[in-house]
Amino acid sequence: MPDELKKSIDVSSVRQLLISSAPARKDLKLAIMDYFNNAELWEAYGSTEGGGVTLLRPEDQFKKLGSIGKEYFGRSVRIIMQNIPVKISIDKQK
């Protein structure tokens, strides 16, 4: 979007933004947070069939780039590599 157009739109009332489907690059996150400077940025991931599975909170956006966050409350996550279940440790601290 051209800078002139961006400057003409009042986005000060936007409080929360949600990205989903694919992790956002650092430069995109920075641009979003710069433009919507009063808003929190969230990222959610899941599936059509199962709904939301993981959530990356605003305070965690730059802790580990490429992260999809932690599982939603009440959800469990299982990672399968080459059809072989892999045991992983998930930090349960919220």
C-alpha positions as CSV (number, residue, x, y, z in Angstrom):
1,M,0.0,0.0,0.0
2,P,1.4,3.4,-0.9
3,D,2.7,5.5,2.1
4,E,0.4,8.3,1.2
5,L,-2.7,6.1,1.4
6,K,-1.5,4.5,4.7
7,K,-1.1,8.0,6.2
8,S,-4.7,8.9,5.2
9,I,-6.3,6.0,7.1
10,D,-6.8,6.2,10.9
11,V,-6.0,2.8,12.4
12,S,-5.6,4.0,16.0
13,S,-8.7,2.2,17.1
14,V,-7.4,-1.2,15.9
15,R,-6.5,-3.2,19.1
16,Q,-5.8,-6.7,18.0
17,L,-4.7,-8.4,14.7
18,L,-4.6,-12.0,13.8
19,I,-2.4,-13.8,11.4
20,S,-3.1,-17.5,10.5
21,S,-2.3,-20.2,8.0
22,A,1.5,-19.6,7.8
23,P,4.2,-18.1,10.0
24,A,4.9,-14.5,9.2
25,R,8.4,-13.3,8.4
26,K,10.1,-10.9,10.8
27,D,10.1,-8.0,8.4
28,L,6.3,-8.4,7.8
29,K,5.6,-8.5,11.6
30,L,7.7,-5.4,12.1
31,A,5.9,-3.6,9.3
32,I,2.5,-4.6,10.7
33,M,3.4,-3.6,14.3
34,D,4.8,-0.3,13.1
35,Y,1.6,0.6,11.1
36,F,-0.8,-0.7,13.7
37,N,1.1,0.7,16.6
38,N,-1.8,0.4,19.1
39,A,-2.5,-3.2,18.3
40,E,-1.4,-6.6,19.6
41,L,-0.3,-9.1,17.0
42,W,-1.5,-12.7,17.4
43,E,-0.9,-15.8,15.3
44,A,-3.2,-18.8,15.3
45,Y,-2.8,-22.2,13.6
46,G,-5.1,-25.2,13.2
47,S,-7.0,-27.0,10.6
48,T,-10.4,-26.8,9.0
49,E,-11.5,-30.0,10.6
50,G,-10.1,-29.5,14.1
51,G,-10.2,-25.7,14.6
52,G,-7.5,-23.9,16.4
53,V,-4.6,-25.9,17.7
54,T,-1.8,-23.4,18.6
55,L,-1.5,-19.7,19.4
56,L,1.4,-17.4,19.3
57,R,0.8,-14.5,21.8
58,P,1.9,-10.9,21.2
59,E,4.7,-11.1,23.8
60,D,6.2,-14.1,22.1
61,Q,6.4,-12.8,18.6
62,F,10.1,-12.4,18.5
63,K,11.3,-14.9,21.0
64,K,11.6,-17.7,18.4
65,L,11.0,-16.6,14.8
66,G,9.0,-19.2,12.8
67,S,7.3,-20.5,16.0
68,I,3.6,-21.4,15.8
69,G,3.2,-20.8,19.5
70,K,1.8,-23.1,22.2
71,E,-1.2,-25.4,22.1
72,Y,-4.6,-24.0,23.0
73,F,-5.9,-24.9,26.5
74,G,-7.3,-28.4,26.3
75,R,-5.5,-29.3,23.1
76,S,-2.6,-31.8,22.8
77,V,0.0,-31.8,20.1
78,R,1.8,-34.8,18.5
79,I,4.6,-34.4,16.0
80,I,5.0,-37.1,13.4
81,M,8.2,-37.3,11.3
82,Q,8.3,-39.7,8.3
83,N,5.2,-41.5,9.8
84,I,7.2,-42.3,13.0
85,P,5.9,-40.7,16.2
86,V,8.5,-38.6,18.0
87,K,8.3,-38.0,21.7
88,I,8.9,-34.4,22.5
89,S,8.8,-32.3,25.7
90,I,6.3,-29.5,25.7
91,D,6.7,-26.6,28.1
92,K,3.5,-26.5,30.1
93,Q,4.3,-23.2,31.7
94,K,1.8,-20.6,30.5
